[in-house]
Amino acid sequence: MIRPEEIEIVGTWVVVNGTVQGDETCERVRELSETYLELLGYSPEGCGWETFFRDPNDGRLWERWYPQSHMHGGGPPALKFLSDADARERYPNV
């Protein structure tokens, strides 16, 4: 599902027939988030934009976030690998 060498998966919005939609990577982030990764929690700030996951296959920790959050709807989604130290700092109550 997520290759061992991957550390970031970033979606992009594209225009198809005059309509803005997510590319294949947006769909992959959605699919991984909804059906594969184990949900561990949400951003402690309470805004809910960042979501914390574990890969059930290798135990790596991931965060779904929106790197272009200034865009309408938060922009396209992304997943990034978090080290154990980064995860403890970002999600201290999980």
Helices and strands as residue ranges (DSSP letters): E 8-10, E 13-16, E 19-22, H 24-31, I 32-36, E 38-42, E 51-54, E 61-65, G 72-74, E 78-82, H 84-90
